[in-house]
Amino acid sequence: MVTLRSLQPMVRPGDVYHDSQRVAIIDMGTNSWRVIVVEYVPGLSFKLIDEVQESVRIGEGMAELNVLRPAAMDRAARAAQIFAAFCAASGISDIVAVGTSAIRDAQNQARFLQRIERESGLKVRVLSGEEEAYYGYLAAVNSTTIENGFVMDLGGGSLQIIRVEDRKAVRSISFPLGVVRLTEGFLTSDPVTAKETGALADVLRERLKSLDWFAYEDGMQLIGEGGNVRLVARLQQKRVEYPLDIIHGYEMQSKEVAEIGDVLARATVAQRRRIDGMKPERADISLAGALVLQGVMRAGGFERVVFSGQGVREGLFYERFFAGDEPDHPPIFADVRQSNVLNLGHVYRFQEVHARHITHLTTRMFDQLPPDVHNLRPQEREVLWAASMLHDIGMAIDYNDHHRHGSYLVLNSGLPGYTHREIALIALLIRYHRRGKPSLDDMAALCEPKDDRRLEQMTAMLRLAEQIDRARDGAVKDLRLTVTGGRCIMELVTQGDEQVPLWAVERHRDLFTGAFGLPVEFVPVPA
């Protein structure tokens, strides 16, 4: 039986954090080359600590003969030298370098790889199309909630489509339909003509219609990966003045993708560079990215796409992160949401015992409050759990204003697996867990009706729980909550001196009373 893994649940004070390792993963793509540096403790925590990118265009001009051109190889050799020097200067000896579509298909691949190794010392592993699809799948399944659906990974040279069932990759295919190839093969005018975009759409339709296993079914998700796909999301976010600067987890409808494609098709390359959100080095290939995304959605019958900020590089890392486990253990988190919350907590060295105790208290309140006195649903319980676990991570920066620091860290970490609405609510709960009147503020655009009320109620529970363990001594072991006669009785089950928790909760009872419309009385009872 295959067993999925969770992050290690507990860390003793002073344990493991100093035992971190670093790995550099170099992705030599058809369009851009990138190295990411990840610091990690195997099976426990990880974080991206550096990144270097170079627009190499190794696949430029090879569409007809599948031969890497001298100018492209010169650029690539220089980039490889820089990446190798960067790793050496950073003291990183663990380096994973992979080549994808253009290098994979090049007839002069062997000579090129020999040059790269001779001039930079980097030994490059060339991924097959199936391997490239697999690592894209690992990135998606470890950073999103996909259980059934498809992952599409679009690069400069190829397009990978992977079918996922019960979180397992069951089918995959790689097409030579990357944005550099398609731009050079079809979109040669400036601005492009309708005939050119139509011809590209015809090719996509013809190639994809042969996939009888690529079709939307109820409950399926489509996850989009790759810089050319993410650019579509970035342009849309700028267009609508989206309040979060997070691509991972962003969703778009098919009609919105088509609208971005229309904007790009009408513009010259020079005009595209001036579009808010455009990456200048991708301006010429940006239209191909939008058209491929549109074509894939149409072919599969998908009305929505969820964007992933991860890809092959992160997939390679997950394989390394779980290295050493038993062979029948796939490198997949058992629970993506829980694992990413724990990872963020470990990265900022949270006080796990306190965090878990606060989480116990808040979820006890949630579970014992009668449904007719609140607006909360099961999905809000998961939000409250995450915020309770992470409420004090801002102390890694400073105790003063640690509620603000923690909110910022959550918003900028992204919490893979959670929707943007959920991330906003988690950040706001952390922001108001100490003081202040809860408000959706500039996150209101991400939220649902009644979320202001939900935020107030969840904040009331988190703030009371924090006060119950104000001394961080676990004096209050548990609580029992009953609603009777128009009031809430909260029994605090104590196993120590209850003076501090009783003093602390009395000062914060008003938020709870206002949120639920119930006077609250605190009654200490011995364990």
C-alpha positions as CSV (number, residue, x, y, z in Angstrom):
1,M,0.0,0.0,0.0
2,V,1.3,3.5,-0.9
3,T,1.5,5.8,2.1
4,L,1.7,9.6,1.7
5,R,3.8,11.7,4.0
6,S,3.2,14.6,6.3
7,L,5.7,17.0,7.7
8,Q,7.1,15.9,11.0
9,P,4.6,17.2,13.6
10,M,6.7,18.3,16.5
11,V,10.1,20.0,17.0
12,R,11.8,20.2,20.4
13,P,13.4,23.5,21.4
14,G,16.8,23.9,19.8
15,D,16.2,20.8,17.6
16,V,16.9,20.4,13.8
17,Y,16.7,24.0,12.7
18,H,20.5,24.3,12.5
19,D,20.7,21.0,10.4
20,S,19.5,22.6,7.2
21,Q,20.8,21.8,3.7
22,R,20.8,23.8,0.5
23,V,20.3,22.7,-3.0
24,A,20.5,24.7,-6.3
25,I,18.2,23.5,-9.1
26,I,19.0,24.8,-12.5
27,D,16.3,24.6,-15.2
28,M,17.7,25.1,-18.7
29,G,14.5,25.8,-20.6
30,T,13.9,26.7,-24.2
31,N,13.2,30.3,-23.4
32,S,14.7,31.1,-20.0
33,W,17.2,29.5,-17.7
34,R,16.8,29.8,-14.0
35,V,18.5,28.6,-10.8
36,I,16.6,28.5,-7.5
37,V,18.3,27.9,-4.2
38,V,16.2,26.1,-1.6
39,E,17.2,25.7,2.1
40,Y,15.6,22.7,3.7
41,V,15.5,20.2,6.5
42,P,14.6,16.9,4.9
43,G,11.0,16.0,5.6
44,L,10.5,19.0,7.9
45,S,10.7,22.5,6.3
46,F,11.9,24.4,3.3
47,K,12.1,27.8,1.8
48,L,13.3,29.5,-1.3
49,I,16.3,31.7,-0.4
50,D,17.6,32.9,-3.8
51,E,16.8,32.9,-7.5
52,V,18.7,33.9,-10.7
53,Q,17.1,34.1,-14.1
54,E,18.6,34.7,-17.6
55,S,16.7,34.9,-20.9
56,V,18.8,32.6,-22.9
57,R,16.5,31.6,-25.8
58,I,18.5,28.4,-26.4
59,G,15.7,27.2,-28.7
60,E,15.8,30.3,-30.9
61,G,16.0,29.6,-34.6
62,M,16.0,25.8,-34.3
63,A,12.4,25.2,-35.4
64,E,13.2,23.8,-38.8
65,L,16.4,21.8,-38.4
66,N,16.3,21.0,-34.6
67,V,19.9,22.3,-34.3
68,L,21.0,24.7,-31.6
69,R,22.4,27.8,-33.2
70,P,25.9,29.2,-32.4
71,A,24.6,32.5,-31.0
72,A,22.1,30.7,-28.7
73,M,24.8,28.3,-27.5
74,D,27.1,31.2,-26.8
75,R,24.4,32.8,-24.6
76,A,23.8,29.4,-22.9
77,A,27.5,28.8,-22.2
78,R,27.8,32.2,-20.6
79,A,24.7,31.7,-18.5
80,A,26.0,28.3,-17.3
81,Q,29.3,29.9,-16.3
82,I,27.5,32.6,-14.3
83,F,25.2,30.0,-12.6
84,A,28.1,27.8,-11.7
85,A,30.1,30.8,-10.4
86,F,27.0,31.9,-8.4
87,C,26.7,28.5,-6.8
88,A,30.4,28.4,-6.0
89,A,30.4,31.9,-4.5
90,S,27.3,30.9,-2.4
91,G,29.0,27.8,-1.1
92,I,26.5,25.4,-2.7
93,S,27.9,22.1,-3.9
94,D,24.6,20.2,-4.2
95,I,23.5,21.2,-7.8
96,V,20.8,19.7,-9.9
97,A,20.9,20.9,-13.5
98,V,18.3,19.7,-16.1
99,G,17.6,20.5,-19.7
100,T,14.2,20.3,-21.3
101,S,12.6,20.6,-24.7
102,A,15.1,22.4,-26.9
103,I,18.1,20.6,-25.6
104,R,16.2,17.3,-25.6
105,D,15.3,17.7,-29.3
106,A,18.6,19.2,-30.5
107,Q,20.6,17.0,-33.0
108,N,23.8,18.6,-31.7
109,Q,22.8,17.9,-28.1
110,A,25.9,15.9,-27.2
111,R,28.3,18.6,-28.5
112,F,26.4,21.3,-26.6
113,L,26.4,19.4,-23.3
114,Q,30.1,18.7,-23.6
115,R,30.7,22.4,-24.0
116,I,28.6,23.3,-21.0
117,E,30.4,20.8,-18.8
118,R,33.8,21.9,-20.1
119,E,33.2,25.7,-19.7
120,S,31.1,25.6,-16.5
121,G,31.6,22.3,-14.8
122,L,27.9,21.6,-14.8
123,K,26.7,18.2,-15.7
124,V,23.2,18.4,-17.2
125,R,20.6,15.8,-17.1
126,V,18.3,16.0,-20.1
127,L,14.7,15.2,-19.1
128,S,12.5,13.2,-21.4
129,G,9.0,14.5,-22.2
130,E,7.6,12.0,-19.7
131,E,10.0,13.1,-17.0
132,E,9.3,16.8,-17.6
133,A,5.6,16.0,-17.2
134,Y,6.2,14.0,-14.0
135,Y,8.0,16.8,-12.3
136,G,5.4,19.3,-13.3
137,Y,2.8,17.0,-11.8
138,L,4.8,16.7,-8.5
139,A,4.8,20.5,-8.3
140,A,1.1,20.8,-8.8
141,V,0.0,17.9,-6.5
142,N,2.2,19.3,-3.7
143,S,1.1,22.9,-3.9
144,T,-2.6,22.8,-4.9
145,T,-5.7,20.8,-3.8
146,I,-6.0,19.0,-7.1
147,E,-7.3,15.5,-6.7
148,N,-8.8,14.9,-10.1
149,G,-8.1,16.9,-13.2
150,F,-5.3,18.0,-15.4
151,V,-2.0,19.8,-15.2
152,M,-0.8,21.7,-18.2
153,D,2.8,22.9,-18.2
154,L,3.7,25.3,-21.0
155,G,7.4,26.1,-21.7
156,G,9.3,27.7,-24.6
157,G,9.7,24.4,-26.4
158,S,7.0,22.0,-25.3
159,L,3.5,21.6,-23.7
160,Q,2.9,18.8,-21.2
161,I,-0.6,17.6,-20.2
162,I,-1.0,15.3,-17.2
163,R,-4.2,13.6,-16.1
164,V,-4.5,13.3,-12.3
165,E,-6.8,10.8,-10.6
166,D,-7.0,10.5,-6.8
167,R,-3.8,12.7,-6.7
168,K,-1.9,10.2,-8.9
169,A,-0.6,10.9,-12.4
170,V,-2.3,8.3,-14.6
171,R,-1.6,9.7,-18.1
172,S,0.7,12.2,-19.6
173,I,1.9,13.5,-23.0
174,S,4.5,16.0,-24.2
175,F,3.9,18.0,-27.4
176,P,6.5,20.2,-29.2
177,L,4.1,23.1,-28.9
178,G,6.1,25.6,-26.7
179,V,5.7,29.3,-27.1
180,V,9.1,30.0,-28.8
181,R,8.4,27.3,-31.4
182,L,4.9,28.5,-32.1
183,T,5.9,32.1,-32.3
184,E,8.6,31.4,-34.8
185,G,6.5,29.0,-36.7
186,F,3.2,30.9,-36.9
187,L,3.2,34.4,-35.3
188,T,5.8,36.2,-37.5
189,S,4.0,39.4,-38.4
190,D,4.0,42.5,-36.1
191,P,1.2,42.9,-35.3
192,V,0.1,39.4,-36.0
193,T,-2.7,38.7,-38.6
194,A,-5.9,36.8,-38.0
195,K,-4.7,34.2,-40.5
196,E,-1.7,33.5,-38.3
197,T,-3.6,33.2,-35.1
198,G,-6.2,31.1,-36.8
199,A,-3.5,28.7,-38.2
200,L,-2.0,28.3,-34.7
201,A,-5.4,27.6,-33.2
202,D,-6.1,25.0,-35.9
203,V,-2.8,23.2,-35.1
204,L,-3.6,23.1,-31.4
205,R,-7.1,21.8,-32.0
206,E,-5.8,19.1,-34.4
207,R,-3.1,17.9,-32.0
208,L,-5.3,18.0,-28.9
209,K,-8.4,16.3,-30.3
210,S,-6.5,13.0,-30.4
211,L,-6.4,12.9,-26.6
212,D,-9.6,11.0,-25.8
213,W,-8.6,11.1,-22.1
214,F,-8.4,14.9,-22.0
215,A,-11.9,16.1,-21.2
216,Y,-13.6,17.9,-18.3
217,E,-15.6,15.8,-15.8
218,D,-17.5,17.0,-12.8
219,G,-15.2,18.1,-10.0
220,M,-12.1,18.3,-12.1
221,Q,-9.6,21.1,-12.0
222,L,-7.2,22.4,-14.6
223,I,-3.9,23.6,-13.2
224,G,-1.7,25.9,-15.4
225,E,2.1,26.0,-14.9
226,G,4.9,27.7,-16.6
227,G,6.1,31.3,-16.9
228,N,4.2,31.9,-20.2
229,V,0.9,30.8,-18.5
230,R,1.5,32.8,-15.4
231,L,2.1,35.9,-17.5
232,V,-1.6,35.7,-18.6
233,A,-2.7,35.7,-15.0
234,R,-0.3,38.6,-14.2
235,L,-1.8,40.7,-17.0
236,Q,-5.3,40.0,-15.8
237,Q,-4.5,41.0,-12.3
238,K,-3.1,44.3,-13.4
239,R,-6.1,44.8,-15.6
240,V,-8.6,44.4,-12.8
241,E,-6.4,46.0,-10.0
242,Y,-6.3,42.8,-8.1
243,P,-5.5,43.4,-4.4
244,L,-3.0,40.5,-3.9
245,D,0.4,40.2,-5.6
246,I,0.1,36.4,-5.7
247,I,-0.2,34.4,-8.9
248,H,-0.2,30.9,-7.3
249,G,-3.9,29.9,-6.7
250,Y,-5.3,32.7,-8.9
251,E,-8.2,31.7,-11.1
252,M,-9.4,32.9,-14.4
253,Q,-12.4,32.1,-16.6
254,S,-12.0,31.1,-20.2
255,K,-13.6,34.3,-21.4
256,E,-11.0,36.3,-19.5
257,V,-8.2,34.3,-21.0
258,A,-9.7,35.0,-24.5
259,E,-9.8,38.8,-23.7
260,I,-6.1,38.9,-22.8
261,G,-5.4,37.0,-26.0
262,D,-7.3,39.6,-28.0
263,V,-5.5,42.5,-26.3
264,L,-2.1,40.9,-27.1
265,A,-3.1,40.0,-30.7
266,R,-4.0,43.6,-31.5
267,A,-0.7,45.0,-30.2
268,T,2.7,45.2,-31.7
269,V,5.6,43.7,-29.7
270,A,6.6,47.2,-28.8
271,Q,3.1,48.0,-27.6
272,R,2.9,44.8,-25.6
273,R,6.1,45.7,-23.7
274,R,4.2,48.8,-22.3
275,I,1.2,46.8,-21.1
276,D,1.0,46.9,-17.3
277,G,2.3,43.6,-15.9
278,M,4.2,42.6,-19.0
279,K,7.7,41.1,-18.6
280,P,9.6,42.7,-21.5
281,E,11.6,39.6,-22.3
282,R,8.4,37.7,-22.9
283,A,6.6,40.3,-24.9
284,D,7.2,38.7,-28.3
285,I,6.1,35.2,-27.1
286,S,3.3,36.3,-24.8
287,L,0.5,36.0,-27.4
288,A,1.5,32.3,-28.1
289,G,1.2,31.6,-24.3
290,A,-2.3,33.1,-24.2
291,L,-3.4,31.3,-27.4
292,V,-2.1,27.9,-26.1
293,L,-3.9,28.3,-22.8
294,Q,-7.1,29.3,-24.6
295,G,-6.8,26.3,-26.9
296,V,-6.1,23.8,-24.1
297,M,-9.1,25.1,-22.1
298,R,-11.3,24.9,-25.2
299,A,-10.1,21.4,-26.1
300,G,-10.7,20.0,-22.6
301,G,-14.0,21.9,-22.0
302,F,-12.7,23.8,-19.1
303,E,-14.3,27.1,-18.1
304,R,-11.8,27.9,-15.4
305,V,-8.0,27.5,-14.8
306,V,-6.1,27.7,-11.6
307,F,-2.6,29.0,-11.9
308,S,0.4,27.5,-10.2
309,G,3.5,29.4,-9.2
310,Q,5.5,26.2,-9.2
311,G,6.8,23.9,-12.0
312,V,9.5,21.5,-12.9
313,R,12.1,23.1,-10.6
314,E,9.9,22.7,-7.6
315,G,9.0,19.1,-8.7
316,L,12.7,18.3,-8.7
317,F,13.0,19.8,-5.2
318,Y,10.1,17.7,-3.8
319,E,11.9,14.6,-5.0
320,R,15.0,15.7,-3.1
321,F,13.0,16.9,0.0
322,F,11.6,13.4,0.5
323,A,14.7,11.5,-0.6
324,G,15.6,8.6,1.7
325,D,12.1,7.5,2.3
326,E,11.0,4.0,1.3
327,P,10.7,3.4,-2.4
328,D,6.9,2.9,-2.3
329,H,6.4,6.3,-0.7
330,P,5.8,8.9,-3.5
331,P,7.2,12.4,-2.8
332,I,3.7,13.8,-2.1
333,F,2.3,15.5,1.0
334,A,-0.5,13.7,2.7
335,D,-2.3,17.0,3.2
336,V,-1.1,20.0,1.2
337,R,-2.9,22.6,3.2
338,Q,-1.8,21.3,6.6
339,S,1.8,20.6,5.4
340,N,2.2,24.2,4.1
341,V,0.9,25.7,7.3
342,L,3.4,23.6,9.3
343,N,6.2,24.4,6.9
344,L,5.6,28.1,7.3
345,G,5.5,27.7,11.1
346,H,8.8,25.8,11.1
347,V,10.4,28.3,8.7
348,Y,9.7,31.1,11.2
349,R,10.5,28.9,14.2
350,F,7.1,29.2,15.8
351,Q,6.4,28.1,19.3
352,E,4.7,24.9,18.3
353,V,3.4,23.8,21.7
354,H,1.7,27.2,22.3
355,A,0.4,27.3,18.7
356,R,-1.2,23.8,19.0
357,H,-2.7,24.7,22.3
358,I,-4.3,27.9,20.9
359,T,-5.5,25.9,17.9
360,H,-7.1,23.3,20.3
361,L,-8.9,26.1,22.2
362,T,-10.2,27.9,19.1
363,T,-11.5,24.7,17.4
364,R,-13.2,23.7,20.6
365,M,-15.1,27.0,20.6
366,F,-16.0,26.5,17.0
367,D,-17.2,23.0,17.5
368,Q,-19.2,23.7,20.6
369,L,-21.0,26.9,19.5
370,P,-24.5,26.1,18.2
371,P,-24.8,26.6,14.4
372,D,-27.7,29.0,14.9
373,V,-25.6,31.6,16.7
374,H,-22.9,32.1,14.0
375,N,-22.4,32.3,10.2
376,L,-19.5,29.8,10.1
377,R,-19.2,26.8,7.8
378,P,-16.8,23.8,7.8
379,Q,-14.4,25.6,5.4
380,E,-14.1,28.5,8.0
381,R,-12.9,25.9,10.5
382,E,-9.9,25.2,8.3
383,V,-9.2,28.9,8.0
384,L,-9.4,29.3,11.8
385,W,-7.1,26.3,12.3
386,A,-4.4,27.8,10.0
387,A,-4.6,31.2,11.6
388,S,-4.4,29.7,15.1
389,M,-1.3,27.7,14.1
390,L,0.4,30.8,12.6
391,H,-0.9,33.6,14.8
392,D,2.5,34.3,16.4
393,I,4.9,33.7,13.4
394,G,5.5,37.5,13.3
395,M,7.5,37.2,16.4
396,A,10.3,35.9,14.2
397,I,10.7,39.6,13.2
398,D,9.9,41.4,16.4
399,Y,7.5,41.1,19.4
400,N,6.2,44.6,18.8
401,D,3.5,44.6,16.1
402,H,4.1,40.9,15.6
403,H,0.4,40.6,14.6
404,R,1.1,42.9,11.6
405,H,4.4,41.1,10.8
406,G,2.6,37.8,10.8
407,S,-0.1,39.0,8.6
408,Y,2.5,40.3,6.1
409,L,4.4,37.0,6.2
410,V,1.2,35.0,5.3
411,L,0.3,37.3,2.5
412,N,3.7,37.1,1.0
413,S,4.2,33.4,1.5
414,G,1.0,32.6,-0.3
415,L,0.2,29.3,1.7
416,P,-0.1,26.9,-1.3
417,G,-3.3,24.9,-1.1
418,Y,-5.5,27.8,0.2
419,T,-7.6,30.0,-2.0
420,H,-6.8,33.7,-2.1
421,R,-9.9,34.4,-0.1
422,E,-8.8,32.0,2.6
423,I,-5.3,33.5,2.6
424,A,-6.8,36.9,3.0
425,L,-8.9,35.8,6.0
426,I,-6.0,33.9,7.6
427,A,-3.8,37.1,7.3
428,L,-6.6,39.3,8.7
429,L,-7.2,36.9,11.6
430,I,-3.5,37.1,12.5
431,R,-3.6,40.9,12.0
432,Y,-6.4,41.3,14.6
433,H,-5.7,38.5,17.0
434,R,-4.3,40.9,19.6
435,R,-6.2,44.1,19.3
436,G,-8.4,46.3,17.0
437,K,-11.8,46.0,15.4
438,P,-11.7,43.3,12.7
439,S,-12.2,44.7,9.2
440,L,-11.8,43.3,5.7
441,D,-10.1,46.5,4.7
442,D,-8.6,46.3,1.2
443,M,-9.2,42.5,1.0
444,A,-13.0,43.0,0.7
445,A,-12.8,42.4,-3.0
446,L,-11.5,38.9,-2.5
447,C,-14.2,38.0,0.0
448,E,-17.8,36.6,0.0
449,P,-20.9,38.2,1.4
450,K,-21.0,38.0,5.2
451,D,-17.3,37.5,5.4
452,D,-17.0,40.6,7.6
453,R,-19.2,38.9,10.1
454,R,-17.3,35.6,9.8
455,L,-14.0,37.5,10.3
456,E,-15.3,39.1,13.5
457,Q,-16.5,35.8,14.9
458,M,-13.4,33.9,14.1
459,T,-11.2,36.8,15.5
460,A,-13.3,36.7,18.7
461,M,-12.5,33.0,19.2
462,L,-8.8,33.4,18.4
463,R,-8.4,36.5,20.6
464,L,-10.0,34.8,23.6
465,A,-7.9,31.6,23.1
466,E,-4.8,33.7,23.0
467,Q,-5.8,35.4,26.3
468,I,-6.7,32.1,27.9
469,D,-3.0,31.0,27.4
470,R,-1.7,34.5,28.0
471,A,1.1,33.2,30.3
472,R,1.9,30.4,27.9
473,D,1.9,28.0,30.8
474,G,-1.0,25.8,29.7
475,A,-2.8,26.6,33.0
476,V,-6.1,26.2,31.2
477,K,-6.1,22.7,29.7
478,D,-9.4,22.7,27.9
479,L,-12.7,24.5,27.8
480,R,-16.4,23.6,27.7
481,L,-18.9,26.0,26.1
482,T,-22.6,26.0,26.5
483,V,-25.3,28.5,25.4
484,T,-28.3,28.7,27.7
485,G,-30.8,31.4,28.6
486,G,-29.4,33.8,26.1
487,R,-25.9,33.7,27.4
488,C,-22.7,31.8,26.9
489,I,-21.1,29.9,29.7
490,M,-17.4,29.1,29.1
491,E,-15.9,26.7,31.6
492,L,-12.1,26.9,31.7
493,V,-10.7,23.5,32.7
494,T,-7.6,24.5,34.8
495,Q,-4.6,22.5,35.9
496,G,-2.7,25.4,37.5
497,D,-3.1,28.9,38.7
498,E,-6.1,30.5,36.8
499,Q,-5.5,34.1,37.9
500,V,-3.7,35.2,34.7
501,P,-6.1,33.7,32.2
502,L,-9.2,34.9,34.1
503,W,-7.7,38.4,34.3
504,A,-6.8,38.3,30.6
505,V,-10.1,37.1,29.2
506,E,-12.2,39.6,31.2
507,R,-10.4,42.4,29.3
508,H,-11.4,40.9,25.9
509,R,-15.0,39.6,26.4
510,D,-16.6,42.5,24.5
511,L,-15.4,41.3,21.1
512,F,-16.9,37.9,21.7
513,T,-20.2,39.3,23.0
514,G,-20.5,41.7,20.0
515,A,-19.6,39.0,17.5
516,F,-22.1,36.4,18.7
517,G,-24.7,38.6,20.4
518,L,-24.2,36.7,23.6
519,P,-22.9,37.8,27.0
520,V,-20.1,35.4,28.0
521,E,-19.3,34.3,31.5
522,F,-16.0,32.5,32.4
523,V,-16.1,29.8,35.0
524,P,-12.9,28.1,36.2
525,V,-13.3,24.4,37.0
526,P,-10.5,22.0,38.1
527,A,-9.3,19.4,35.7
